[in-house]
Amino acid sequence: MDRTYTTKDIAEMLGVEAVTIRKYCQALERTGYVINRSNGKDRVYTDQDAMTLKYLQTIRNRSGISVEAACIAVQAKKMAVTEDESVIDNIGEAGVLSRYANQYDILTSKVDVQAEQIGQLIELNQALIERLDSREEYERKRDYQVTEMLAAIREQKEATRQLAAANESKTFIQRLFRK
């Protein structure tokens, strides 16, 4: 037999006040969730109820949705699990294995497609790297040529400046007869 808990026990487990647990339970019961009662009065919680309330609390804390919306989500999950269990009961072990084998085949085909896509991406990346390398080589050559041209321009300006300085130091007569 499952162990049972009181509202106070559940509140301590979840680290909340008992009034919060009561609020959660009322909202759950409005969605159709059934919590047993002792003497038709006080709620008596099972391990399953404790897990359900913990799940409800987790949904609320992570998403910030209302208690009612979280209860609907909890109830939907419970129904999905119940349906899965009934399907398993109805189709038997061979059917379950067949179902999971089909899912495995689907997943492996997806993995194969993804592996092919990854291969294509690797090839594309290698082509891009080669283009970047050739671009860097082109830019390096261009920078070298620009630097050489700037050096030649500087030398030309220096020669022009020296010639101008030499012309200024000559007298008028020397300039006239170009001596």
C-alpha positions as CSV (number, residue, x, y, z in Angstrom):
1,M,0.0,0.0,0.0
2,D,1.2,3.5,-0.8
3,R,2.2,5.8,1.9
4,T,-0.2,8.7,2.5
5,Y,0.5,12.3,3.3
6,T,-1.3,15.2,4.9
7,T,-1.6,18.7,3.4
8,K,1.1,19.8,5.9
9,D,3.4,17.0,4.8
10,I,3.1,18.0,1.2
11,A,3.6,21.6,2.0
12,E,6.8,20.8,3.8
13,M,8.0,18.6,0.9
14,L,7.4,21.4,-1.6
15,G,8.6,24.2,0.6
16,V,5.3,26.2,0.5
17,E,2.5,27.0,2.8
18,A,-0.4,24.6,3.3
19,V,-2.8,27.2,1.9
20,T,-0.9,27.0,-1.4
21,I,-1.3,23.2,-1.5
22,R,-5.0,23.6,-0.9
23,K,-5.2,26.2,-3.7
24,Y,-3.4,23.9,-6.1
25,C,-5.7,21.0,-5.1
26,Q,-8.8,23.0,-5.7
27,A,-7.6,24.0,-9.1
28,L,-6.6,20.4,-9.9
29,E,-10.0,19.1,-8.8
30,R,-11.7,21.6,-11.1
31,T,-9.9,20.0,-14.0
32,G,-11.1,16.6,-13.0
33,Y,-8.1,15.4,-11.0
34,V,-9.2,13.2,-8.1
35,I,-7.6,13.5,-4.6
36,N,-8.8,11.0,-2.0
37,R,-10.3,12.2,1.2
38,S,-10.4,10.7,4.6
39,N,-13.8,10.7,6.2
40,G,-14.9,12.6,3.1
41,K,-13.3,15.7,4.6
42,D,-9.5,16.0,4.7
43,R,-7.4,15.3,1.6
44,V,-5.1,12.3,1.8
45,Y,-2.2,12.4,-0.7
46,T,-0.4,9.5,-2.3
47,D,3.1,9.5,-3.7
48,Q,1.5,10.1,-7.1
49,D,-0.3,13.1,-5.8
50,A,2.9,14.5,-4.3
51,M,4.7,14.1,-7.7
52,T,1.7,15.7,-9.5
53,L,1.8,18.7,-7.1
54,K,5.6,19.0,-7.5
55,Y,5.2,18.9,-11.3
56,L,2.5,21.6,-11.0
57,Q,4.8,23.7,-8.9
58,T,7.7,23.3,-11.3
59,I,5.5,24.4,-14.3
60,R,4.4,27.4,-12.4
61,N,8.0,28.4,-11.3
62,R,9.5,27.9,-14.7
63,S,6.8,29.5,-16.9
64,G,5.0,31.9,-14.6
65,I,1.6,30.7,-15.9
66,S,-1.5,30.8,-13.8
67,V,-2.4,28.0,-11.5
68,E,-5.4,27.1,-13.6
69,A,-3.3,26.9,-16.8
70,A,-0.7,24.8,-15.0
71,C,-3.4,22.4,-13.8
72,I,-4.6,22.0,-17.3
73,A,-1.1,21.2,-18.5
74,V,-0.7,18.7,-15.6
75,Q,-4.0,17.0,-16.5
76,A,-3.1,16.9,-20.2
77,K,0.2,15.2,-19.3
78,K,-1.6,12.7,-17.0
79,M,-4.1,11.9,-19.8
80,A,-1.3,11.4,-22.3
81,V,0.5,9.0,-20.0
82,T,-2.7,7.1,-19.3
83,E,-3.3,6.8,-23.0
84,D,0.2,5.5,-23.6
85,E,-0.3,2.9,-20.9
86,S,-3.6,1.8,-22.4
87,V,-2.1,1.6,-25.8
88,I,0.7,-0.6,-24.5
89,D,-1.8,-2.8,-22.7
90,N,-3.9,-3.1,-25.8
91,I,-1.2,-3.8,-28.4
92,G,1.0,-6.0,-26.3
93,E,4.7,-6.4,-26.2
94,A,5.2,-7.2,-29.9
95,G,3.3,-4.2,-30.9
96,V,5.3,-1.9,-28.6
97,L,8.6,-3.3,-30.0
98,S,7.3,-2.8,-33.5
99,R,6.3,0.8,-32.7
100,Y,9.7,1.5,-31.2
101,A,11.5,-0.1,-34.1
102,N,9.6,2.1,-36.5
103,Q,10.6,5.2,-34.4
104,Y,14.2,4.0,-34.3
105,D,14.2,3.7,-38.1
106,I,12.8,7.2,-38.5
107,L,15.4,8.6,-36.1
108,T,18.3,6.8,-37.8
109,S,17.1,8.1,-41.2
110,K,17.0,11.6,-39.7
111,V,20.5,11.1,-38.4
112,D,21.7,9.9,-41.8
113,V,20.2,13.0,-43.4
114,Q,21.8,15.2,-40.8
115,A,25.2,13.5,-41.3
116,E,24.9,14.2,-45.0
117,Q,24.0,17.9,-44.3
118,I,27.0,18.2,-42.0
119,G,29.3,16.8,-44.7
120,Q,28.0,19.4,-47.1
121,L,28.5,22.1,-44.6
122,I,32.1,20.9,-44.0
123,E,32.7,21.1,-47.8
124,L,31.2,24.5,-48.0
125,N,33.3,25.7,-45.0
126,Q,36.5,24.4,-46.7
127,A,35.6,26.2,-49.9
128,L,35.0,29.4,-47.9
129,I,38.4,29.0,-46.1
130,E,40.1,28.6,-49.5
131,R,38.5,31.8,-50.8
132,L,39.4,33.7,-47.7
133,D,43.0,32.5,-48.0
134,S,43.2,33.6,-51.6
135,R,41.6,36.9,-50.7
136,E,44.2,37.4,-47.9
137,E,47.0,36.6,-50.4
138,Y,45.6,39.2,-52.8
139,E,45.4,41.8,-50.1
140,R,48.9,41.1,-48.9
141,K,50.3,41.5,-52.5
142,R,48.2,44.7,-52.9
143,D,49.5,46.1,-49.6
144,Y,53.1,45.4,-50.7
145,Q,52.6,47.1,-54.0
146,V,51.0,50.1,-52.3
147,T,53.8,50.3,-49.8
148,E,56.4,50.2,-52.7
149,M,54.5,52.9,-54.6
150,L,54.5,55.1,-51.5
151,A,58.2,54.6,-51.0
152,A,58.8,55.5,-54.6
153,I,56.7,58.7,-54.2
154,R,58.6,59.6,-51.1
155,E,61.9,59.2,-52.9
156,Q,60.7,61.3,-55.8
157,K,59.5,64.0,-53.4
158,E,62.8,63.9,-51.6
159,A,64.7,64.2,-54.9
160,T,62.5,67.1,-56.0
161,R,63.1,68.8,-52.6
162,Q,66.9,68.3,-52.9
163,L,66.9,69.7,-56.4
164,A,64.8,72.7,-55.3
165,A,67.2,73.3,-52.4
166,A,70.2,73.1,-54.8
167,N,68.6,75.5,-57.2
168,E,68.0,78.0,-54.3
169,S,71.6,78.0,-53.2
170,K,72.8,78.9,-56.7
171,T,73.3,82.5,-57.5
172,F,71.3,84.3,-60.1
173,I,74.1,84.1,-62.6
174,Q,74.6,80.4,-62.0
175,R,71.0,79.8,-62.5
176,L,71.0,81.9,-65.7
177,F,73.9,79.9,-67.2
178,R,72.9,76.6,-65.6
179,K,76.1,75.9,-64.0
